[in-house]
Amino acid sequence: MSITTLSSRELNHDVSRAKKAAKSGPVIITDRGRPSHVLMTYDEFERLSGRRRNLVEALAMSGLSAIDFEPRRVEVRPREVDLF
């Protein structure tokens, strides 16, 4: 993750550059040399804010297809019933 710093003036002149930079990490916007705002992607905002997703949204998240997941097979056997 990279952090990019832009002045307010730079942001106003090249918003697309700031949006592209936000894809790889937060973009700190400065006002008179002091940090004043942070620009990030909406996905990152949701992750940081802890918004709960339903199962469909969670499974539709981007990047999940790149995760190797091989769960081990579990064998479930019924128990014998003792009626006495």
C-alpha positions as a printed NumPy array, in Angstrom:
array([[  0.   ,   0.   ,   0.   ],
       [  1.382,   3.375,  -0.982],
       [  0.453,   6.723,   0.527],
       [  0.232,   9.699,  -1.81 ],
       [  0.205,  13.317,  -0.664],
       [ -1.337,  16.068,  -2.786],
       [ -1.97 ,  19.707,  -2.071],
       [ -5.499,  21.057,  -2.464],
       [ -4.33 ,  22.869,  -5.574],
       [ -2.887,  19.674,  -7.115],
       [ -6.14 ,  17.86 ,  -6.363],
       [ -8.203,  20.581,  -8.056],
       [ -6.002,  20.474, -11.154],
       [ -5.885,  16.683, -11.539],
       [ -8.713,  14.829,  -9.81 ],
       [ -8.256,  11.749, -12.014],
       [ -4.644,  11.409, -10.796],
       [ -5.879,  11.416,  -7.19 ],
       [ -8.55 ,   8.819,  -7.95 ],
       [ -5.991,   6.548,  -9.61 ],
       [ -3.612,   6.95 ,  -6.667],
       [ -6.411,   6.045,  -4.23 ],
       [ -6.659,   2.609,  -5.841],
       [ -3.248,   1.718,  -4.406],
       [ -3.601,   3.448,  -1.023],
       [ -4.826,   6.532,   0.804],
       [ -4.301,   9.978,  -0.687],
       [ -3.614,  12.675,   1.881],
       [ -4.857,  16.101,   0.817],
       [ -3.011,  19.012,   2.387],
       [ -4.223,  22.541,   2.961],
       [ -1.424,  25.054,   3.449],
       [  1.011,  22.214,   4.024],
       [ -1.026,  20.472,   6.725],
       [ -3.004,  17.238,   6.213],
       [ -6.703,  18.047,   6.042],
       [ -8.498,  15.216,   4.197],
       [ -7.964,  11.642,   3.056],
       [ -9.218,  10.21 ,  -0.217],
       [ -9.771,   6.439,  -0.483],
       [-11.801,   4.011,  -2.543],
       [-15.327,   3.238,  -1.43 ],
       [-14.415,  -0.435,  -0.896],
       [-11.655,   0.613,   1.497],
       [-14.048,   2.942,   3.3  ],
       [-16.544,   0.101,   3.766],
       [-13.79 ,  -2.201,   5.036],
       [-12.581,   0.353,   7.56 ],
       [-16.055,   1.387,   8.691],
       [-16.969,  -2.218,   9.515],
       [-20.185,  -2.158,   7.542],
       [-21.758,  -5.59 ,   7.685],
       [-22.439,  -7.284,   4.399],
       [-24.938,  -9.952,   3.66 ],
       [-23.707, -13.27 ,   2.3  ],
       [-24.396, -12.375,  -1.334],
       [-22.394,  -9.13 ,  -1.07 ],
       [-19.535, -10.893,   0.719],
       [-19.293, -13.593,  -1.951],
       [-19.425, -10.974,  -4.727],
       [-16.38 ,  -9.082,  -3.386],
       [-13.642,  -8.536,  -5.929],
       [-10.457, -10.551,  -5.558],
       [-12.04 , -13.615,  -3.972],
       [-11.373, -15.774,  -7.029],
       [ -7.629, -15.361,  -6.405],
       [ -7.856, -17.034,  -2.984],
       [ -7.004, -20.733,  -2.905],
       [ -9.503, -22.489,  -0.681],
       [ -9.512, -26.259,  -0.403],
       [-11.524, -27.263,   2.66 ],
       [-10.926, -30.789,   3.902],
       [-13.777, -33.184,   3.484],
       [-15.641, -34.001,   6.69 ],
       [-17.455, -37.271,   7.167],
       [-20.595, -37.078,   9.27 ],
       [-21.956, -40.373,  10.602],
       [-25.271, -40.798,  12.386],
       [-25.197, -41.993,  15.99 ],
       [-26.928, -45.114,  17.124],
       [-30.102, -44.525,  19.089],
       [-30.478, -46.136,  22.513],
       [-34.151, -46.236,  23.463],
       [-33.704, -48.223,  26.727]])
